[in-house]
Amino acid sequence: MIKNLKQLRIEKGISQHQLAEVIGVSQQSINKYENHGVEPDIETLIKIADYFNTSVDYLIGHTQISRVIEETSSFDLNQKEAQVIQRFRLVNRRQKECVLNILDCFSQK
């Protein structure tokens, strides 16, 4: 069962039918995933995770980290820099691209 699917869907304010259309399954399938212990195939699970900008691990309840887990490297950051990174991790992919475009504009010579 996808433990966090219903919560994510409600937080995003979309219906089972709307989610079904986006990921290419029936509304009945979404209902079964949320309420009847039916598990989707891995391809569908990945589509759901991508749509909600989360990880498969979060969807299935394997972690409580709801954001996508990305590879990181160690840097010495001051408190303000660390806050910027934390906030950046919370936004969706499109918003990240916007932030990076703005940074590109400021950093060009």
C-alpha positions in Angstrom: 0.0 0.0 0.0 1.2 3.5 -0.7 1.0 5.0 2.8 1.4 8.6 1.9 -0.4 8.9 -1.4 -3.7 10.1 -0.1 -2.1 12.7 2.1 0.0 14.0 -0.7 -3.0 14.1 -3.0 -5.1 16.0 -0.5 -2.3 18.5 0.3 -2.0 19.2 -3.5 -5.7 19.7 -3.7 -6.4 17.2 -6.5 -8.9 14.5 -6.9 -8.2 10.8 -7.5 -9.5 11.3 -11.0 -7.1 14.2 -11.7 -4.2 12.2 -10.4 -5.2 9.2 -12.5 -5.2 11.3 -15.6 -1.8 12.8 -15.0 -0.1 9.4 -14.4 -2.1 7.4 -16.9 -4.1 5.0 -14.8 -7.8 4.8 -13.9 -9.4 6.6 -10.9 -10.3 3.1 -9.6 -6.6 2.3 -9.5 -5.9 5.3 -7.4 -8.7 4.3 -5.0 -7.2 0.8 -4.7 -3.7 2.2 -4.1 -5.1 4.5 -1.3 -7.7 2.3 0.3 -7.4 -1.4 -0.6 -3.7 -2.3 -0.2 -3.2 -2.7 -4.0 0.3 -1.8 -5.0 1.1 -0.2 -8.4 3.9 -1.4 -10.6 7.3 0.3 -10.2 6.8 2.5 -13.3 3.6 3.9 -11.9 5.1 4.3 -8.5 7.9 6.4 -10.0 5.4 8.5 -12.0 3.6 9.2 -8.7 6.8 10.1 -6.9 7.8 12.4 -9.8 4.4 14.1 -9.9 4.6 14.9 -6.1 8.3 15.7 -6.2 9.0 13.1 -3.6 10.7 9.8 -3.3 9.4 6.3 -3.7 10.7 5.6 -0.2 8.4 8.4 1.1 5.4 7.1 -0.8 5.6 3.6 0.6 6.4 4.8 4.2 10.1 3.8 4.2 11.2 7.3 5.2 9.6 10.4 6.7 11.7 12.6 4.4 9.1 13.9 1.9 11.5 15.7 -0.4 13.5 14.0 -3.2 16.7 12.7 -1.7 19.6 13.9 -3.7 23.3 13.2 -3.6 25.1 16.0 -1.6 28.7 17.0 -1.0 30.2 18.6 2.1 30.7 22.4 2.2 31.4 24.8 5.1 28.2 26.9 5.1 27.3 29.8 7.4 23.8 29.8 8.9 22.3 31.9 6.2 23.7 29.8 3.4 22.4 26.6 5.1 18.9 28.2 5.4 19.0 29.0 1.7 19.9 25.4 0.8 17.1 24.0 3.1 14.5 26.3 1.5 15.7 25.4 -2.0 15.2 21.7 -1.3 11.6 22.3 -0.4 10.5 23.8 -3.7 9.5 21.9 -6.8 11.6 21.3 -9.8 10.2 24.2 -11.9 10.8 26.6 -9.0 14.3 25.4 -8.6 14.9 26.1 -12.3 13.6 29.6 -11.8 15.9 30.2 -8.8 18.9 28.9 -10.8 18.1 31.2 -13.7 18.0 34.2 -11.4 21.3 33.2 -9.9 22.7 32.9 -13.4 21.6 36.4 -14.2 23.3 37.8 -11.1 26.5 35.9 -11.5 27.1 36.7 -15.2 29.9 39.2 -15.8 
